[in-house]
């Protein structure tokens, strides 16, 4: 028996305790710690996209929000 590779596992929301499929990628960086071209990514389900984005935006960290590849958000 082999263990599933990370590429085989579905992407899930980064919100604490959430196991919903991720449909949004929130790219961010902390300008006091990271160079301007460095990006970190949080994944968000539809329910948590707003709260995670607001958390990052209030701190001036949010840089971009894009649909996760192969998510239903690409069809809308």
Secondary structure, DSSP 8 states (H G I E B T S, - for coil): -----GGGS--B--STT--SB--EEEEE--TTTS-TT--EEEEE-TTTHHHHHHHHHHTT-EEEEEE-TTSGGGG-
